[in-house]
Amino acid sequence: MSIDPTHFEHVREAAADGVDFDGLSLQRGDEAFVLETPETSATRVDPSDLADALASCEAYVSNWAYWQRTVGGEGTARRAFLRWCERAPIDEDVADDPTEDPLTVPERYEALRDGIDREWGQLAITTRFLDVDAAGERAYDLWHVDDADADVADLEVYDDPREARDIATHDADGRYRPLKTAPTLRSGWAFTGLSGAELVETIGFLYPATIANWHRERRGTLDIDHWRETAERQTGIYELIDELPREAVDWLAEACCVDSQCLRRREWEYEEGDDLAVDGGDGAFPCREPCSLVIAAARKWTILENETERTYELELTKSEFNQLAELVDAVADGRIDEIREADLEDGANRFRARYLRAKRFDEDGRLEGRERE
């Protein structure tokens, strides 16, 4: 590994105020420098010998240069996320995630030669050296987790973060994705050779605000707007959602805010001190307030919940009664497309459903029955 000579000059200049970063310590004394790393004890170094002394710990020097000169932005979400990507200790005034095992500089530099892999929702991120022979600068590759083992030559390759907007707009079947954090991100693409800033920008198009909210949560500054306060501030056609019954908000969260429907981890509750019964999920990034899709759904459910319950009499066999439940489950779980036409044991089978419609529904498509007096 060779190192940019300017790195030595930059770290020498920084030593006037003291360098203490990722295990590299360099302090300027009256007549000499004091150099220390985790592998070497504090050593006095004559200014004329400093270049050679720094060359003996060049990984620490190039690491310092990358983070302090190239990345910068100490305390920002961008910097914290990029350090997370390569399993570096996140240099902030917060405790590191106890489930993480940060790597030392030598461990990271060894791993960065082949690439360090992370997952962010449905995204696979690889952090690697831009040039293995001149280690220090990082490059970032990004693709769908389903393509993690694919040959890049078989994927659509991009290098402009703005291309991510089109990728995030429609699912694999061409349907519009109103919720960008739904687990429906299409595969078949890759961004390669991104800079750190470009990686963060690309993820911002794919998963808006997730890095910022993840960072705020780490720092203990995530501002959470619970259901009640969110509902009460709505205006116009959504003003009525504060009338949604308390138990219906639990049903709403069960319908919309679970891992199978959204990759964010719900942190909002009904109100402070009144938690919803539904678990918030295990997503990597937090959800700080009910999203626009939830608000839109809540408006519809508020209208439906205002309807008076009635009792209806229907003529159904036991199997037909059970089939209705199977149909609802299949639609709710999004598995309709997985049911084979020949699988007539499944109540949600297309031909089973068509037979039930032909037998029990009228010409206008209404279930035949009558309201009990």
Protein Blocks (a to p, Z undefined) as FASTA:
>chain_A
ZZdfklmmmmmmmmmnopaeehiacdddfkbccdddfkbccddddfklmmmmmmmmmmmm
mmmmmmmmmnnonhiaklmmmmmmnopacddfbdcdfkbccddfklmmmmmmnopaddeh
jaccddddfblklghiacdddddfklmmpcfklpccdfbfklmmmmmmpcfkopacfblk
bckbcehiacehiafklmmmmmmmmmghklmmmmmmmnopaccddfklmmmmpghjllmm
mmpcfklmmmmmmmmmcfklocbdcfbdfbehiacfbdgbjafbdcfbdcfklmmmmmmm
mmmmmpccddddddddfklmmmmmmmmmmmmnopmmmpcfklmmbmkbmklmmmmmmmmp
cfkopacddddZZ
